[in-house]
Amino acid sequence: MSFQEWTQQMRDMLEARKRGDFAFRDKDFKTAIDCYTQ
């Protein structure tokens, strides 16, 4: 795996976690769980 692929994966993971945090804050637990388990 190239460094670029790895950084893209990390970015995707952080993005999913950020969406999860927003959903969590909005009490949208189902979406939050979906994002965290991605």
trRosetta pair geometry for C-beta under 8 A, 3 or more apart (Angstrom, degrees):
i j d omega theta_ij theta_ji phi_ij phi_ji
1 5 4.9 -120 -170 83 88 130
1 6 5.6 103 135 -58 118 92
2 5 4.7 100 57 4 78 101
2 6 7.0 -142 98 -5 43 88
3 6 5.5 -58 -152 37 34 114
3 7 6.3 30 154 -17 69 104
4 7 5.9 -52 -144 37 31 106
4 8 6.3 33 154 -20 63 106
5 8 5.7 -57 -152 36 30 113
5 9 6.5 33 150 -22 64 104
6 9 5.6 -52 -152 32 32 113
6 10 6.5 31 151 -18 65 104
7 10 5.5 -51 -148 36 36 113
7 11 6.3 40 151 -23 66 104
8 11 5.6 -52 -148 35 32 114
8 12 6.4 35 152 -20 64 104
9 12 5.7 -53 -150 35 31 112
9 13 6.4 31 152 -20 64 106
10 13 5.6 -55 -150 36 32 113
10 14 6.3 30 154 -17 66 105
11 14 5.9 -55 -147 38 30 108
11 15 6.2 33 152 -22 64 108
12 15 5.6 -56 -147 36 29 114
12 16 6.3 30 154 -19 65 105
13 16 5.8 -53 -149 35 30 110
13 17 6.4 28 152 -17 64 107
13 38 7.7 -177 -121 91 61 109
14 17 5.6 -55 -147 38 33 111
14 18 6.2 37 152 -24 66 103
15 18 5.7 -51 -148 32 30 112
15 19 6.6 31 152 -16 63 102
16 19 5.8 -53 -152 36 32 111
16 20 6.3 37 148 -22 63 106
16 35 4.8 176 175 -167 78 82
16 36 7.6 163 138 -77 101 24
16 38 4.5 -107 -166 52 153 148
17 20 5.2 -52 -151 35 35 118
17 21 6.5 40 150 -24 66 99
17 35 6.7 149 -96 146 24 108
17 36 6.9 65 -113 -103 69 64
18 21 5.6 -48 -151 30 34 113
18 22 6.7 32 151 -16 64 102
19 22 5.8 -54 -151 36 34 110
19 23 6.2 33 152 -18 67 108
19 31 7.5 -97 148 155 97 106
19 35 4.7 -159 90 -120 98 145
20 23 5.7 -56 -146 39 31 111
20 24 6.1 35 153 -25 65 107
20 31 7.5 -169 -115 128 54 74
20 32 4.7 89 -162 -150 74 62
20 33 7.8 125 -138 -35 107 13
20 34 7.8 -164 -99 71 93 59
20 35 3.2 -160 -69 93 91 128
20 36 4.8 108 -139 -51 156 77
21 24 5.5 -54 -147 34 29 115
21 25 6.4 31 154 -21 64 105
21 32 7.7 98 -63 -129 15 101
22 25 5.7 -54 -150 34 31 112
22 26 6.4 17 154 -7 65 109
23 26 5.8 -65 -149 46 31 103
23 28 4.1 -86 -167 76 84 108
23 29 7.5 154 140 -80 100 15
23 31 3.8 -134 -145 96 148 111
23 32 4.1 -165 98 -64 111 74
23 35 6.2 152 22 1 138 136
24 27 7.7 35 179 -76 32 23
24 28 7.3 -84 -61 57 22 66
24 29 7.0 59 -116 -102 62 56
24 32 4.1 93 -67 -115 78 144
28 31 4.3 3 134 31 114 117
28 32 6.1 139 93 -25 70 90
29 32 5.2 -55 -143 38 36 116
29 33 6.1 36 159 -20 69 103
30 33 6.0 -54 -149 35 28 108
30 34 6.5 31 151 -20 62 106
31 34 5.5 -54 -150 36 34 115
31 35 6.3 32 154 -19 67 105
32 35 5.9 -57 -151 35 29 109
32 36 6.3 22 155 -15 66 109
33 36 5.8 -57 -143 40 31 107
33 37 6.0 12 164 -5 67 114
34 37 6.4 -71 -143 46 22 97
34 38 6.9 50 152 -57 59 90
35 38 5.8 -29 -161 -16 33 119
